[in-house]
């Protein structure tokens, strides 16, 4: 009987511990002092987010952030999901300033595969902006602000960033791109295939230009556009892609032939069925010349003569 009593007490204790918290499914009504949050995980195929209720009595914003991130790193056993943060990504703390919650991860965060990082970014934002007084999050990786593919800071993120104009936070798509960069000689263009995951709110034409500004991958090829150039606007009308850059576009100082930056853009964009020609403006004006040599009043068409390694 004593043995049975000990087992009964042990089972009761386990049930009590399981009922006090954890990131699994909650069925009972909220108790006094409890608050409910939705924590976001990856589905089993790692293509979309799945939400799960979590309850806690923690009220300190920074302590609550750490508790919720601990949930994001530990999948509920009763749910067929995966964690959004890979095991190698180390969380190094959070602090709140005004309405912004700053999250610090080690450098492994920025090395995540693009499609997973986008979903991770959405999960962090959707989960943590539920905290009272937190309207935005800002992600740091290795002590530096998280950068996008163009090398620009992602900045603060709000839950609205993932639902503006779309029905849910999973509205991303993958684009298979052919981008044209140059080599060490800077005289010809060479294709680089790239698979990019992007929001459906961002046009593929803009994604192509941003990827060209980000530069080639792998070290085999060289950039054609300076990374500091700003793309102000992009639109497509009757198969003409209109690009509007800031003034830095004109002063491209890379050691490449004059036509290389122009046809890097044109030949990359005209791989799309929606684009036959490209019109480039600077601060809205066509009455300028690139490097004082190539008039931008021209509407450019694809030119295979500048592509190396092909029979034309």
N, C-alpha and C positions, 0 to 999 in steps of 0.2 A: 504493500500500500504506500509505503514511503517512496518507493521508486516511481509509482504511478503519480504521486503527488508532485514529485520533482519535475517529471515530464510535463504535467499539466501546467505548472508554473512557468516552465520554459516556453511552451507554446503560447501561453497567454502573453508573456513578455514580448515574444516575436511579433505577435499580432498588434500589440500596443505600439512597438517601434515602427512597424510598417504603416500604422495609421497616423503617425505624427507628421509625416512629410514625405518627401521623395517626388520624383518627376513622373510618376506613373499616373494612370487615370484616376480621377476623383469622382465619386458618385454621391457622397453624403452632402447635406446642406453645410454651408459655411458655419464654422464655429465663431464665437466671439473673438475678435481680434484678427481673424484670418482674412486674407485678401486673395483673390483669384487672378491668375495671369495665364495668358496663352504663350506657350513656348513652341518655337518652330524648329522642326527637324527636316531632314531629307527623306524622301520616299526611298524604297529599296533600290530603285534604278537610278537614283541620284539625278532626277530630272525636274522635280518640283518640291515644294515645301508642304509639310504636314504639321498641323498644330495639335497641341496637347495641353490640357489644363494642368496648372501647377498651383498649389496653395502654400502660403507661408504667412508667418506672423512678423517677419522682418519688415521694418519700416524705414530704416536708414537707407537713403538712395544708393550710396556706394556699396554698402553691405548687401543690399538687395540685388544690385547689378552683379556682384560676384556670385551670389547664390544662383541667379538665373543663368549666368554663363556656365556655372558648374552643371546645370541641367543640360545646357546645349552640348556639353562634352560627354554626357552620359545618357544613352538612349534608354527609354523605358522598356523593361523586359516584356511587357504585354502589348507592345506596339511594333509592327514590322517597319521600322525606320532605321536610318543611320544618322549619326551625329553630323552637324554641319562643320564643326571645327576638327580638322585632322589631329591625330594624336601628337604629331610632331610640332604643331603650332602651340606655343606656350603663352598663356595669358599672364600678363605682368602687372595687372591692377587697373583700377578705374578711379577717376576723380571727377566731381561735378563742379562746374563753374556756371553760375546763373542757370540757364535752361539747357545747357549743353553737357552731355556726359562724354568724357574722353576715355577711350579704351586703348590700352597699351598692350600690344602683342610683340613677340620677338620677330626677327626678320623672316621667319618661315611663313608668316601670314602672307606677305607679298609674293611669295613663290608658289602659292596655290594655283592649280589649273584654273583658267579664266572662268569657265562655266560654274565651277564650284565656288569660286570667290564671289561671283555675283549673287548666287543663292545665299551664301554665308552672310554677305553684306545685308541682304534683304532680311534674313532671319534675325540678325543682331538688331537691326533697326526696328523691325516689327515687334520684337520681344521687349526690348529695353525702353522704347518710348512709351510703354504702358506704365512705367514708374512715375509716380506723382512728381510733378515739377520738371520732368525731362521731356523736352520737345524735340531735341536733336541729339544725334551721337556723332562723334568724330573718331575715326579709326587711325591709330598710329602703328606702324610696323618697324621694328628695329630702332625706335626712337624718332622716326621721321613720319610726317603725314603720309597716308596712303595715296599713291599716285595712280592715275589712269594710264591707258596705253600711250597717250600722247605726252606723258611725263608731267602732267599737270595735277595738282592736288585734287582729290575727290571732293574735299570740303565736308561741311556738316551735312548730315542726312536726316531726313524726317520720314515718317511712315507714308506721307503723301507722295514722296518721290517714287514710290513703287505702285501707286494706284492712280496717278494722274492720267486720265484719258484711257486707261485700260481697266479690265474687269478684275484682275487679280495680280498678285506680285510675281506670278510665274510667267508673265508675258515676255519671254525672251526667245530669241531664235538664233540658230547657228547659220552663219554665212560662209561659204567657201569662196575665197577671194584669190585673184591673181594680181599681185602687186609688182610693179616694175621699179627696180633699184639699179644702181650702176655698180661698176667694179672699181678697182684702184686706179684705173686709167681715166675714168670719168668720161668716156667717149661713147659708150653704148649702154643700152638698158638690158637687164636680164630678169626673167620672171621669178617670183618667189610665191609659192602657194601657201596660203594661211587660212586656218579655220578660226573664225571669230564668233563668240557669243555676244549678242548685243540686245538691248531693249528694242521692242517693236516700235517704240516711239522715236527711235533714231533711224534715219534713212540709211540705206546701204551706201549711198553716195557719200554721205558724211563719214561713215565708218571707214571707207576706203581712204579718204583724205587724212583722217586722224591716224590711221595705220601707217600711211606714208610718212607723216610727220614723226611718228614714233620710231621709224627707221627699220632696217632689216634685222632679221634674227639669225643667229648662228655664226656670224663673223665672216661669212663667205663674200657677202656683198657690202656695198657702201651706201650711205644715205644720199638722197637727191634733194631733200628739202631741209632747211634749218629747223630744229625742233621748237625754237622760240616764235616761229610764225603763227599768227592767230587766224583761224578760219572764222570769219564773221557770219557768213551765211552760205547756204547751199540750197539750190532748188532745181527742179527739172521741169521743162515745158517743151512739148513737142519734140522730145528726144534730144534736146539741148540741155546740158548740165551747166548751170550758172554758179560759179564760185566767186566769192567775194572775200579777199584777204585784207589784213592790215598792211601798213606801209613796209613792214619788214620783209615782206615777200619780194619786193623789188631789189633788195640789196643782198641777195643770196651770195654768201662769200665762200661756199664750198668750192673745192678745186675740181669742178666738172665743167664740161662744155655748156655753152649758153642754152642750148636747146634741151639739155637733159632734164632739168627740173620741170619744164613745161610738158614734155612728152612722157615723163614719169606719171604726171597727173592724167594726161589725156589718154595714154595707152592703158592705164589701169582702169579708168572710169569707163572706157568704151568696151571693156570686156562684158559689161552689163547689157542685157537686151534693151534696157530702157534708155540707153545713152548712145547717140551716134556722133555728137560733137560737143565741144566744151568751150564755154566763154568765160574768161578770167577777168575779173575787175579787182582794183585795189582801192579800198575805202569808197567803193561804189563807182569809181571812174574807169572808163576804158581808154581815156586819153593819156596813157602812160606807156612806157616801154620797159620791158624786163631787162635789167642790166644795161639800160639805155640802147638796146640793140633790137629787141623783139617787140614790135607793137602789139599791145594787148587788145587793140581794136579788131584783131583777127579772131574768127571763130575757128578753133583748131579741130582737126579731124585726126583719126588714128593714123600713125605713120610707122609702118613696119621697117623702114630703112634704119631706124634707130635701135632696133632690137637685135642683139647679138646672138650668135649660135643658131641662126635659122637660114634656110634657103628662101629667098623672097621671090 
